[in-house]
Amino acid sequence: MSDQRDQPGRTRFLTVLEVADVMRVSKMTVYRLLHSGELPGVRVGRSFRVPQDALDHYLATSPAVEAREQDRRTS
Protein backbone atom coordinates (compact mmCIF):
# COMPACT_ATOMS: atom_id res chain seq x y z
CA MET A 1 0.00 0.00 0.00
CA SER A 2 1.47 3.41 -0.93
CA ASP A 3 1.49 6.42 1.36
CA GLN A 4 0.13 9.80 0.19
CA ARG A 5 3.50 11.35 1.05
CA ASP A 6 5.01 9.24 -1.75
CA GLN A 7 2.67 10.83 -4.30
CA PRO A 8 3.61 14.44 -5.11
CA GLY A 9 0.73 16.74 -5.97
CA ARG A 10 -1.81 14.84 -3.86
CA THR A 11 -3.43 16.71 -1.01
CA ARG A 12 -3.23 15.13 2.42
CA PHE A 13 -6.38 15.51 4.49
CA LEU A 14 -6.34 15.59 8.29
CA THR A 15 -9.09 14.67 10.72
CA VAL A 16 -10.34 17.16 13.29
CA LEU A 17 -8.45 15.23 15.98
CA GLU A 18 -5.20 15.40 13.99
CA VAL A 19 -5.64 19.16 13.47
CA ALA A 20 -6.35 19.62 17.18
CA ASP A 21 -3.18 17.69 18.05
CA VAL A 22 -1.04 19.78 15.69
CA MET A 23 -2.50 23.05 16.98
CA ARG A 24 -2.59 21.83 20.60
CA VAL A 25 -6.20 22.90 21.02
CA SER A 26 -9.44 21.05 21.68
CA LYS A 27 -11.52 19.45 18.95
CA MET A 28 -14.25 22.00 19.72
CA THR A 29 -11.86 24.84 18.84
CA VAL A 30 -11.18 23.20 15.48
CA TYR A 31 -14.92 22.78 14.87
CA ARG A 32 -15.45 26.48 15.66
CA LEU A 33 -12.73 27.44 13.17
CA LEU A 34 -14.32 25.22 10.53
CA HIS A 35 -17.86 26.49 11.10
CA SER A 36 -16.74 30.14 11.08
CA GLY A 37 -14.86 29.63 7.81
CA GLU A 38 -11.50 30.67 9.31
CA LEU A 39 -10.13 27.21 8.57
CA PRO A 40 -11.30 25.61 5.31
CA GLY A 41 -12.44 22.03 5.43
CA VAL A 42 -14.34 19.41 3.50
CA ARG A 43 -17.37 17.67 4.92
CA VAL A 44 -17.29 13.90 4.47
CA GLY A 45 -20.55 12.46 5.68
CA ARG A 46 -20.89 13.73 9.25
CA SER A 47 -17.19 14.50 9.73
CA PHE A 48 -14.74 17.09 8.47
CA ARG A 49 -11.36 16.78 6.82
CA VAL A 50 -8.89 19.64 6.62
CA PRO A 51 -6.37 19.86 3.78
CA GLN A 52 -2.80 19.91 5.12
CA ASP A 53 -2.03 22.95 2.92
CA ALA A 54 -4.94 24.87 4.44
CA LEU A 55 -3.75 24.12 7.97
CA ASP A 56 -0.19 25.14 7.09
CA HIS A 57 -1.45 28.42 5.60
CA TYR A 58 -3.70 29.13 8.59
CA LEU A 59 -0.85 28.58 11.03
CA ALA A 60 1.61 30.64 8.99
CA THR A 61 -0.76 33.60 8.76
CA SER A 62 -2.29 33.47 12.23
CA PRO A 63 -2.10 36.70 14.26
CA ALA A 64 0.08 35.03 16.92
CA VAL A 65 2.72 34.08 14.35
CA GLU A 66 2.61 37.52 12.74
CA ALA A 67 3.03 39.21 16.15
CA ARG A 68 5.96 36.95 17.01
CA GLU A 69 7.64 37.72 13.68
CA GLN A 70 7.13 41.45 14.25
CA ASP A 71 8.62 41.19 17.75
CA ARG A 72 11.59 39.34 16.33
CA ARG A 73 12.19 42.08 13.75
CA THR A 74 12.04 44.92 16.30
CA SER A 75 14.39 43.22 18.80
C-alpha positions in Angstrom: 0.0 0.0 0.0 1.5 3.4 -0.9 1.5 6.4 1.4 0.1 9.8 0.2 3.5 11.4 1.1 5.0 9.2 -1.7 2.7 10.8 -4.3 3.6 14.4 -5.1 0.7 16.7 -6.0 -1.8 14.8 -3.9 -3.4 16.7 -1.0 -3.2 15.1 2.4 -6.4 15.5 4.5 -6.3 15.6 8.3 -9.1 14.7 10.7 -10.3 17.2 13.3 -8.4 15.2 16.0 -5.2 15.4 14.0 -5.6 19.2 13.5 -6.4 19.6 17.2 -3.2 17.7 18.0 -1.0 19.8 15.7 -2.5 23.1 17.0 -2.6 21.8 20.6 -6.2 22.9 21.0 -9.4 21.1 21.7 -11.5 19.4 18.9 -14.3 22.0 19.7 -11.9 24.8 18.8 -11.2 23.2 15.5 -14.9 22.8 14.9 -15.4 26.5 15.7 -12.7 27.4 13.2 -14.3 25.2 10.5 -17.9 26.5 11.1 -16.7 30.1 11.1 -14.9 29.6 7.8 -11.5 30.7 9.3 -10.1 27.2 8.6 -11.3 25.6 5.3 -12.4 22.0 5.4 -14.3 19.4 3.5 -17.4 17.7 4.9 -17.3 13.9 4.5 -20.5 12.5 5.7 -20.9 13.7 9.2 -17.2 14.5 9.7 -14.7 17.1 8.5 -11.4 16.8 6.8 -8.9 19.6 6.6 -6.4 19.9 3.8 -2.8 19.9 5.1 -2.0 22.9 2.9 -4.9 24.9 4.4 -3.8 24.1 8.0 -0.2 25.1 7.1 -1.5 28.4 5.6 -3.7 29.1 8.6 -0.9 28.6 11.0 1.6 30.6 9.0 -0.8 33.6 8.8 -2.3 33.5 12.2 -2.1 36.7 14.3 0.1 35.0 16.9 2.7 34.1 14.4 2.6 37.5 12.7 3.0 39.2 16.1 6.0 36.9 17.0 7.6 37.7 13.7 7.1 41.5 14.2 8.6 41.2 17.8 11.6 39.3 16.3 12.2 42.1 13.7 12.0 44.9 16.3 14.4 43.2 18.8 
